[in-house]
Amino acid sequence: MTESENLALEYVLGTLREQERAQFIARLRTEPELMNQVSFWEEQLMNFHQGTQPIDPAQQTWKAIESRLNGPAEEAPTWLQRFFANSWQWFASSALTLVICLGIWFTTTQPVAPTDPTSYVAVMTSEGGGAVLTALAPKGNDSLWLKWEGTLDVDTEADLQLWAISRSDAQTRSLTVLDNTGENRVKIGKAEWGLIKDAEYLILTREKPGGAAQSTPSEFIIAKGLCIQFNPDLKQG
């Protein structure tokens, strides 16, 4: 993306500082192409919002609600129940962060960058809404590309693990174990591609060295985000 395209995106998102915004508005009066770029991003963001489909709660969620309303005792919610209970907050921040991160992905320094069109993307954010990790799965590529936002305060004796939560059966399955937050490219095979294509969410957890022993994520969820098919016309073989 060019500098003008980045500025147009930030103008639409409302993230320009006061002085930058004033300068940009002045340019809009004399640069028709800049106005076209603003219109482009407005349309892109509108389409992104319209493409978001509501997610019906699982049947077990209703049963859990009825049990808590009718039963005398309250059980502590599982990590997965807490995950879905807070998903709307995480989605709101992920949607905004997704556009910003994609806008600056190719303008930041990367050892190697994916050149194939992106099929799937997930922007994982912390519970506070800050971007933690952006994952791109390009079409025709055997790698999952990772871009870390800032530095994570993770115990050196722990590993990070990336998981996919299926949209078809709501099961959580491991994608890969990460030794540290410096990795920016992870090899994936057909099995991992299948998990990504079927994923509703990706989550990042802190685990013991070597990853989760029981193929079940720990309760230490560092970040999560919607897994989005960024270009529906692209199909991974």
N, C-alpha and C positions, 0 to 999 in steps of 0.2 A: 504494500500500500504506500502511496505517496504521502507526503506531509499534508497536502491539502485534503486528501481523503480521510486521514486520521483526524484532522481538525473538524471536518464535516461530521464525522461520527461522534466526536466528543460534544460538538454543538447540539446535535440531536439528543444525546444522552443527558445533556445539561451538566457536564463535568468540567467545562472550561471555567477558568478563573475569571473574575470580573473584567480585568484589563484585557485578557485574551479574547473574551467574548465580545467586548466592544470593538476590538480590532477586527475580529472576524466579521461582525455585522457590517462594518465599514467596507470590507472587501466584497461582501455580498452585493452591495449596491453597484459595483463596477465589474464584477466577474460572473457572467451568466453560467459558466461551467461549474463554478463553485456552488451556485444555487442548485444546479442539476445533481451534484453530489449529495447535497442536503436532502433533496427530494428522494434520491435513491435510498439513503439510509432510513428515512422515514417510512418508506414502503417496505423495506426489509424487516424493520422492527415490527411493523403492523402485521405482516405475514407471519412472523415468528410467534406473535401473541395469538393470532387466530388459529395457528396450527396446534396449539396446546389443547389436548383433550382432557376432560375431567376424569379423575380416577375414582371409581367406586370402591368403597371400603370392602375389605374381604369379609366373608361371612363370619369368620372367627372373631373379627373385630366387634361386630354387633353382639355376638354371644358374650364377649368379655364385658361390654357395656351393660348388658342386661344382668350379668352376674354381679357386677359391682353395685348396680342399683337395687337388686333384690336380695343380695346376700349380706349377712352381717359382717363378714370379714373381708378385708381388702388385701389382695395380694400385690406384691411389688410387680410392676410391669417388666416384661422382658426387654432386652435391648432392641428387639425387632419392633415391639409395640411402641416403644419410645421413639424409634426411628420414624415410623409412619405417622405418629401423633404430631411430630414437628416438621413433617415433610413440606408443608405449605410454606413455612418460613424459609426453609432451605431452597425451595424452588424459586421463590421470588428473588433471592439474592443470586442464585445460580443463573437465572435467565439474563439478568443485567450483566453479571460478570462474564458470561459466555461471549457476549458481543464485544465487550471491551478486550478480553484476552485474545480473541481471534483477530481483532483489529491490530493488535500490537505484536502478534506472534512472530511474523516475518520481519519486523523492524528491530527486534532484539537480537543480540549475539547468540548464535547457536553453533556448536561444533559441526553439526550436519543437520539439515532441515529436510523434511519430507517434501518430495516434488510431485507425488501423485495426488489426484483429487481426494479430498477427505470424505470418507464414507460415514464415519461415526465420530462424535466428539462428546466429551463429558468435562465440564468444569466443576471440580469438586471444591466445596467451600467448607469452612469451619462452622461451628454452631453460631458463632458471632457474625457470620456472613462474609468473612474475608476469604479471598481466593487462596487456595493451598496448592492445587495441582490441576493442570489441564492435560487431558489425554486425547490424542488424535490417533485414529485408526484409518490410514489411507487405503483407498482401493488398490488392489493389485500389489500390496506390500505385505511382507511377513513380519512387520514390526509394529509395536505400539509406541508412539512417540510421546514423551512426557516433558512438560515444562513446569518447573517448580516456581512458585511465587514466594520469594523470601526464604528464610531459613526456619526449619522446624526445630523446636526444642524437644528432641527425642532422646531417650536414654541410649547411650552407646551400646548397652548390652541387649537392646531390643532390635527387632527387624520390623519393617513395614510390609503390609500385605494388601494387595488389591483384590477386591471381590466384585462379582457381578450378581445382582439380584434380578432373577428372571421375571419377566412380565407375564409369562405363561403359567408358571406354577408357584411363583413367589419364593422359590428356593434360593439360598445364597451359596454360590460356588466360587472357589478360588481361581483367580486369573494368574497371579504370579506373586512371588515373595521378592521384596526389594531390600537389598543390603543396606542402602542408605539413600538419602535424598539427592545424591548427585547423579543418579542414573537418568539418562534422557532418551534411551532407546531400549526396548525390551522385545526380544524375539517371541513371536506367537505362532502357534500352529493352527490347524483346522479346528481343533477342539476349542481353543480359546476364541477363535473367530466366531464359532457358533454361540458361545456364551455372550460375546459382545453384541451380536446381532439380536439376541433374544433379551438383552438386558433392559430393564426399566431404569435401574440406578447402578452406579458404580460407587463403592465405598472404600475408604482407606483406613486400615486399623493398625494399631500397635500390637505386636505379637512377641512372643519369646523368640530367641534366636532360632532360625530355621523355619519359622512360620508356625501356624496353628497346628497342633498335634492331631486334633479330632476333626479336621476339615470344617470347623465351625469358628466364625470370627469371635474375637474377644469383645468385651463391652467397651473397650477403649477406641471408640470411633473418632478418628482425627478429622475426616472430611467425607463428604458425600455429594453426589450431583446426578442429575438426570443424564442418561445416555441417549443422545439424540442422533437420528439419521440426518446428517446435515444436508445431504443432497439425495432426495428420494429416487432420482433417476439413476443413481449408481448402484450396481449390484456386485457384491463380492462373490466370486466363484469358489 
